[in-house]
Every structure is written in structure tokens, then in C-alpha cells.
Amino acid sequence: MKNKLFIQKLVGTAILAAVVISLQLILGSIKLGPFNITFTLIPIILAAILYGSLSAAFLGAVFGIMVCFSVVSGNDAGGYILFSQRPLITLLLCLLKSTLAGYLAGLSVHCTKQKFLRILLPAVLAPVVNTGIFILGLILFFQETLALWANGQ
């Protein structure tokens, strides 16, 4: 029985990984004013709820790798600017933010017994962690660029 559950979790994670790759390739991120909205966090949140923190962290890493490809190739203009200044830090930041977003979203499922909160917490936590770590990385490593993007403010 344990083997069957493991295989179901493995197959479910693999299917969601294919969805992450497809969403990132097809949609990437949608510009909404100055913000980028990504739907790629949805399968990561689903994995956190259905399969736990390790599956969600794996999908976050897949998402981070896809973002790294986008940054290095120049498809993500802002990311390419950061990559041209500090390549290693930029790539590590892309991988870290998405992997931790998945992992922490998965951990949050176990924080409560209420079904509503077991869905709401990962859905809120994943984008907040993903964006928060990115902003923290900008503040720590790219202050000059951040000031330039903010018109010196």
C-alpha cells in the first residue's frame, strides 16, 4: 500500500512538473502594469496541498530553472539586466525564491487542522515568499539597479 501511494505521489508530481514547464513556456509571466503575474505558482500550490513540501519544493525548483533559462536567454528583460551585473547571485536568487516558496507552502499545510486554512495558507504563502525573497535579494544585492528602476527614489 505504501508503494502504491508513493507511485501516485510521484506520478502526480511529474504531471504537475509538466504543467509548470508548459505554463512557464507558454504564458511566462503576464504584465499587469509594473507587476509580473505568473500562473506557474498554481501547480506548486496544488502540489503543496496534495503531496507535501518536498513535491512542492521540487516543482518550485523546476519553476526556478525555467526562470533561469528565461533570464539567461534575455526573454526576461529585467532579469537579464540583473544577470549581466551579477550572474551567479541572479541565478541563485531565481532558484532559491521559487524552491522556498514551494517548500514553505507545503509546510504550512500541516500548521492547521481546518480544511479551509489548509488551502488558504499555501495559496497566500507561495506568492508572498516568492516575491518577498526576490525583493529582499534586490535590496541586498542590486541597490543601484533598484534605485535606477525607481527613478532615484
Residue frames relative to the residue before (quaternion, step in Angstrom):
aa qw qx qy qz dx dy dz
M 1.0000 0.0000 0.0000 0.0000 0.00 0.00 0.00
K 0.6311 0.5315 -0.3279 0.4601 3.58 1.03 -0.79
N 0.6392 0.5377 -0.3141 0.4513 3.55 1.02 -0.85
K 0.6468 0.5231 -0.3150 0.4570 3.58 0.99 -0.84
L 0.6620 0.4981 -0.3026 0.4712 3.60 0.96 -0.85
F 0.6286 0.5312 -0.3280 0.4638 3.57 1.05 -0.78
I 0.6663 0.4928 -0.3012 0.4716 3.59 0.94 -0.88
Q 0.6331 0.5209 -0.3346 0.4647 3.60 1.00 -0.75
K 0.6554 0.5046 -0.3005 0.4750 3.56 0.99 -0.86
L 0.6509 0.5236 -0.3008 0.4602 3.57 1.00 -0.87
V 0.6807 0.4729 -0.2842 0.4820 3.58 0.89 -0.93
G 0.6471 0.5192 -0.3204 0.4572 3.59 0.96 -0.83
T 0.6507 0.5032 -0.3063 0.4791 3.56 1.01 -0.82
A 0.6475 0.5150 -0.3196 0.4620 3.59 0.99 -0.79
I 0.6418 0.5068 -0.3246 0.4753 3.60 0.99 -0.78
L 0.6734 0.4786 -0.2983 0.4780 3.58 0.94 -0.84
A 0.5911 0.5460 -0.3680 0.4659 3.61 1.13 -0.54
A 0.6379 0.5093 -0.3238 0.4784 3.58 1.01 -0.77
V 0.6343 0.5141 -0.3270 0.4759 3.59 1.06 -0.72
V 0.6233 0.5357 -0.3364 0.4597 3.61 1.00 -0.81
I 0.6744 0.4874 -0.2944 0.4701 3.58 0.86 -0.97
S 0.6648 0.5076 -0.3062 0.4546 3.59 0.91 -0.91
L 0.6667 0.4986 -0.3081 0.4605 3.58 0.86 -0.91
Q 0.6786 0.4890 -0.3018 0.4575 3.57 0.91 -0.86
L 0.6753 0.4860 -0.2986 0.4676 3.59 1.00 -0.76
I 0.7357 0.4301 -0.2377 0.4662 3.57 0.89 -0.92
L 0.8042 0.2707 -0.1339 0.5119 3.56 0.74 -1.05
G 0.1741 -0.7784 0.5762 0.1782 3.58 0.99 -0.79
S 0.6269 -0.4519 0.3628 0.5207 3.53 -0.44 -1.19
I 0.3502 -0.7318 0.5551 0.1836 3.52 -1.09 0.80
K 0.3759 -0.7258 0.5337 0.2170 3.57 -0.84 1.00
L 0.0153 0.7561 -0.6529 0.0413 3.53 -0.92 1.02
G 0.7704 -0.1735 0.0601 0.6105 3.54 0.20 1.32
P 0.7985 -0.2312 0.1793 0.5262 3.60 -0.77 -0.98
F 0.6431 0.5487 -0.3077 0.4366 3.58 1.28 -0.15
N 0.2863 -0.7097 0.6135 0.1951 3.54 -1.26 0.56
I 0.1571 -0.7709 0.6137 0.0665 3.54 -0.80 1.07
T 0.0688 -0.7991 0.5965 0.0284 3.58 -0.84 0.95
F 0.3194 -0.7428 0.5601 0.1802 3.55 -1.01 0.85
T 0.4673 0.7089 -0.4217 0.3182 3.56 1.28 -0.09
L 0.5898 0.5750 -0.3759 0.4245 3.59 1.17 -0.35
I 0.5314 0.6550 -0.4078 0.3496 3.62 1.16 -0.43
P 0.7066 0.4164 -0.3036 0.4849 3.67 0.75 -0.81
I 0.5880 0.5534 -0.3733 0.4568 3.59 1.15 -0.49
I 0.6479 0.4994 -0.3068 0.4865 3.57 1.00 -0.82
L 0.6306 0.5277 -0.3284 0.4649 3.59 0.99 -0.79
A 0.6531 0.5023 -0.3116 0.4734 3.58 0.96 -0.84
A 0.6202 0.5400 -0.3435 0.4536 3.59 1.02 -0.75
I 0.6961 0.4676 -0.2690 0.4738 3.57 0.93 -0.91
L 0.7610 0.4139 -0.2117 0.4525 3.58 0.81 -1.00
Y 0.8438 0.2301 -0.0546 0.4817 3.58 0.83 -1.01
G 0.5956 -0.6119 0.3582 0.3776 3.61 1.18 -0.21
S 0.7673 -0.4439 0.2590 0.3835 3.49 -1.40 0.13
L 0.6603 0.5130 -0.3364 0.4332 3.63 0.95 -0.71
S 0.6457 0.4981 -0.3219 0.4810 3.59 0.98 -0.76
A 0.6628 0.4995 -0.3018 0.4691 3.57 0.97 -0.86
A 0.6382 0.5112 -0.3267 0.4740 3.60 1.03 -0.75
F 0.6248 0.5292 -0.3365 0.4652 3.59 1.03 -0.77
L 0.6763 0.4726 -0.2981 0.4800 3.59 0.90 -0.87
G 0.6060 0.5393 -0.3482 0.4697 3.57 1.11 -0.62
A 0.6430 0.5084 -0.3169 0.4771 3.57 1.04 -0.77
V 0.6176 0.5257 -0.3398 0.4762 3.61 1.03 -0.75
F 0.6400 0.5125 -0.3088 0.4821 3.57 0.99 -0.88
G 0.6582 0.5171 -0.3061 0.4535 3.60 0.94 -0.88
I 0.6375 0.5144 -0.3216 0.4750 3.58 1.03 -0.79
M 0.6473 0.5084 -0.3215 0.4682 3.59 0.98 -0.81
V 0.6381 0.5071 -0.3233 0.4808 3.59 1.01 -0.77
C 0.6143 0.5447 -0.3441 0.4556 3.61 1.03 -0.76
F 0.6395 0.5108 -0.3239 0.4746 3.59 0.97 -0.83
S 0.6602 0.5136 -0.3000 0.4585 3.56 0.96 -0.87
V 0.6569 0.5106 -0.2983 0.4677 3.57 1.02 -0.83
V 0.6944 0.4794 -0.2818 0.4566 3.59 0.81 -1.02
S 0.6965 0.4779 -0.2786 0.4571 3.60 0.98 -0.80
G 0.5131 -0.6575 0.4147 0.3639 3.59 1.22 -0.34
N 0.4367 0.6948 -0.4666 0.3298 3.62 1.22 0.09
D 0.6967 0.3173 -0.2227 0.6036 3.57 1.21 -0.52
A 0.3127 -0.8083 0.4681 0.1723 3.57 -0.06 1.33
G 0.6760 0.4870 -0.3001 0.4645 3.60 0.87 -0.90
G 0.6510 0.5102 -0.3036 0.4731 3.54 1.01 -0.82
Y 0.6346 0.5325 -0.3278 0.4542 3.57 1.05 -0.76
I 0.6123 0.5366 -0.3441 0.4678 3.59 1.07 -0.71
L 0.6661 0.4835 -0.2966 0.4843 3.57 0.94 -0.90
F 0.6411 0.5361 -0.3129 0.4513 3.59 1.01 -0.86
S 0.6593 0.5109 -0.3144 0.4533 3.59 0.99 -0.78
Q 0.6740 0.4794 -0.2953 0.4783 3.59 1.18 -0.50
R 0.7936 -0.0389 0.0832 0.6015 3.58 0.86 -1.01
P 0.2111 -0.8457 0.4744 0.1233 3.58 0.26 1.25
L 0.7010 0.4797 -0.2934 0.4387 3.60 0.73 -0.99
I 0.6611 0.4988 -0.3063 0.4694 3.58 0.91 -0.90
T 0.6387 0.5308 -0.3306 0.4484 3.60 0.96 -0.80
L 0.6884 0.4719 -0.2876 0.4698 3.59 0.86 -0.93
L 0.6456 0.5094 -0.3199 0.4705 3.59 0.98 -0.79
L 0.6342 0.5307 -0.3196 0.4626 3.57 1.03 -0.78
C 0.6412 0.5206 -0.3160 0.4669 3.59 0.99 -0.86
L 0.6956 0.4645 -0.2738 0.4748 3.59 0.92 -0.87
L 0.6793 0.5183 -0.2937 0.4285 3.56 0.89 -0.95
K 0.6865 0.5132 -0.3067 0.4139 3.58 0.79 -0.99
S 0.7199 0.4362 -0.2663 0.4696 3.58 0.86 -0.86
T 0.6357 0.5239 -0.3337 0.4584 3.60 1.02 -0.74
L 0.6800 0.4702 -0.2879 0.4834 3.59 0.91 -0.86
A 0.5922 0.5582 -0.3712 0.4473 3.60 1.06 -0.64
G 0.6786 0.4742 -0.2885 0.4811 3.59 0.92 -0.86
Y 0.6737 0.5134 -0.3020 0.4375 3.56 0.84 -0.97
L 0.7064 0.4535 -0.2713 0.4709 3.59 0.82 -0.95
A 0.5957 0.5393 -0.3600 0.4739 3.58 1.12 -0.60
G 0.6554 0.5069 -0.3016 0.4718 3.57 1.01 -0.78
L 0.6513 0.5096 -0.3142 0.4662 3.58 1.00 -0.76
S 0.6403 0.5619 -0.3278 0.4084 3.57 1.03 -0.77
V 0.5446 0.6245 -0.4004 0.3912 3.59 1.17 -0.47
H 0.7143 0.4616 -0.2480 0.4638 3.59 1.05 -0.75
C 0.5284 0.6684 -0.3956 0.3430 3.60 1.26 -0.05
T 0.8015 0.1790 -0.0828 0.5645 3.59 1.16 -0.38
K 0.4247 -0.6890 0.5268 0.2596 3.54 -1.26 0.42
Q 0.5652 0.6103 -0.3836 0.4012 3.60 1.22 -0.36
K 0.4930 -0.6958 0.4403 0.2810 3.58 -0.75 1.07
F 0.6393 0.5432 -0.3336 0.4300 3.57 0.93 -0.85
L 0.7001 0.4560 -0.2696 0.4788 3.58 0.91 -0.91
R 0.5970 0.5636 -0.3621 0.4414 3.61 1.14 -0.54
I 0.6776 0.4221 -0.2778 0.5343 3.58 1.26 -0.34
L 0.6820 0.5153 -0.2894 0.4307 3.56 0.92 -0.93
L 0.6504 0.5465 -0.3317 0.4102 3.61 0.85 -0.90
P 0.7015 0.4293 -0.3071 0.4789 3.66 0.73 -0.85
A 0.6356 0.5478 -0.3318 0.4312 3.59 1.04 -0.76
V 0.6897 0.4312 -0.2694 0.5155 3.58 1.11 -0.62
L 0.6905 0.5284 -0.2858 0.4030 3.55 0.86 -0.99
A 0.6411 0.5574 -0.3463 0.3980 3.63 0.87 -0.86
P 0.7300 0.3968 -0.2853 0.4777 3.67 0.67 -0.87
V 0.6185 0.5444 -0.3539 0.4426 3.60 1.07 -0.66
V 0.6716 0.4775 -0.2978 0.4820 3.61 0.92 -0.88
N 0.6399 0.5374 -0.3239 0.4436 3.59 0.92 -0.93
T 0.7198 0.4267 -0.2423 0.4911 3.58 0.82 -1.00
G 0.6493 0.5463 -0.3183 0.4226 3.57 0.95 -0.87
I 0.6710 0.4751 -0.3045 0.4811 3.59 0.92 -0.85
F 0.6199 0.5343 -0.3461 0.4588 3.59 1.04 -0.70
I 0.6729 0.4833 -0.2971 0.4748 3.59 0.89 -0.92
L 0.6314 0.5240 -0.3268 0.4691 3.58 1.00 -0.80
G 0.6480 0.5118 -0.3100 0.4712 3.59 1.00 -0.79
L 0.6293 0.5217 -0.3316 0.4711 3.58 1.04 -0.76
I 0.6723 0.5001 -0.2975 0.4575 3.56 0.91 -0.91
L 0.7128 0.4695 -0.2646 0.4488 3.59 0.91 -0.87
F 0.8405 0.2525 -0.0770 0.4731 3.58 0.82 -1.00
F 0.7922 0.2753 -0.1297 0.5290 3.61 1.14 -0.44
Q 0.0993 0.8469 -0.5164 0.0795 3.60 0.94 0.87
E 0.6533 0.5184 -0.3247 0.4461 3.59 0.94 -0.84
T 0.6699 0.4876 -0.2937 0.4767 3.57 0.92 -0.89
L 0.6333 0.5321 -0.3229 0.4599 3.57 0.99 -0.83
A 0.6546 0.4960 -0.3051 0.4821 3.58 0.98 -0.84
L 0.6355 0.5236 -0.3244 0.4656 3.58 1.03 -0.76
W 0.6681 0.4961 -0.2934 0.4706 3.59 0.97 -0.87
A 0.7100 0.4214 -0.2426 0.5094 3.57 1.16 -0.62
N 0.4854 -0.6925 0.4075 0.3446 3.58 1.26 0.37
G 0.7433 -0.4487 0.2160 0.4467 3.55 0.91 0.98
Q 0.5040 0.6733 -0.4130 0.3495 3.59 1.24 0.01
